[in-house]
Amino acid sequence: MTRALFCTCVLTLVSSFAWAAEGWPTELKGDGLVVRFSPSAADEAKGVIVRGDKQFAFEGDFAAGKITGEFTVGEDGFEFILEKTATGYVFKSGNKTYALTAVARAANPLDVNAPNPLEEPGVAKPEPQPRIDPKPDPRPVPQPNPAADARTLIYTPQAIKDQKSTLDVADVLVPKGWQVDSRIVWQVDRSHFVTNASAIFDPRTGWGLQLLPFDHFQCLPATYKSAVQQRQSLITIAGFELCGSVPTPQQYITEILIPRYRPQGLRVIAIEDLPEVTKSLAKTMEKQVALMAREGIETRYGAAKARVEYVMPKSNNVMIEEDIYCLLEVTWPPQANAQIAQQGFPDAQWWVIRPVATYSFIAPKGQLKQATPVLQTIYSSIQIKEKWFAYTEQIAAFIRQKNLDDANLRAATQVEINASQRAVLTDRWEKYDKIARTTGHLLAETMPYTDPNKPDGKKYVLEQKYDHWISDEGNIFSSTDPSITPTGAGWRKMKTTDPD
């Protein structure tokens, strides 16, 4: 069914960063309409159309300087044409016409693979400069740090969003002026089939938090050796990646996280184990470890941190420092492995390696120590949404049943969390909140604070050098100056509590 794009059709922002085919900008805007492109092949256009606060996906084809396609509203389809003109772009649907222009978007300073905004159509390209990473790196030049002498910070709740389902994935507290780059990575052939690789950053200072993907491994030495020799897939039926030995947290950072997810050419300055974090992690997971032990499975935890540095290309050779954190869980059946070894097949033993947390804090060299408490506050505030948890649990069931058709995926977005799922999620919230609190207290000079009206409610990890107030909307006002307090009604001074 084809209709015009009614004025009431509205869309919300799905992702802070997008790509389009060569010669097209990533976002167009005008006459109250926004067109955002999603990752796509050069001959296919995909994305969302935004008008107000609702959204509709579109698909189309590039041809002769225009896109012809269709966007959907529920089960209805609406044809459109998007054309380039001498002065900009024109979007036509039915009897409606919108004049659009390209929108310049802030670049994610943590993303070494993002498109370079200086290479958009109509903008002069800079002279080539020496670079370490051959991929485009659009990160802005960090300016003198305006936060260095700041006496106040204002944190506001924002959402990390999934473009595929349009659901909110998690809530996070973000300082005023910072940006959220939502990136949810789907790999349905993996045991961890969806992972949060989002970034939160300040484009003025270059400070940022990067969540790193979770890669699950199964150590099966004999199977791994055979697969490598025969050049077979290293992904098992259960979705684990095969490996030949069990990595330590330090090895997981240097052999997996850095080669896969960090810029080329970086230099490892220092790497260390975090025994106090390991001890706290094991204590937090005591109940889970005991349950696994009843099934004959032993569990070991470890934590490590690596300091790396690298030059930011095309930005006056600014040197960047980054701390990469890894909290790791290893499980294995000790009795079964012992029996396998006694029978003369030591290479048939097995272990499973799963990250508990992998993330990094980033800042221009010399500023990382100052940035870490702010970045830890942001990281510690991330909390999974109930609806997202129910959605992914439903998809996990579909995967187990090998029943991943589109109808089921759409139905999954409508599912509500049930009582047993809520109990599991609440337990997970408590565990990961505790891990974040204790890690921040041990490493980042932060303390947990509570809302005085909700002493048994959520604990917020915040810098100790500030006084903190919280509003009814969940905004947090922080000040190091006793004379500076939030104005207006509804603010309550927060109280410190035991970091556990």
Disulfide bonds with the S-S distance in Angstrom:
none
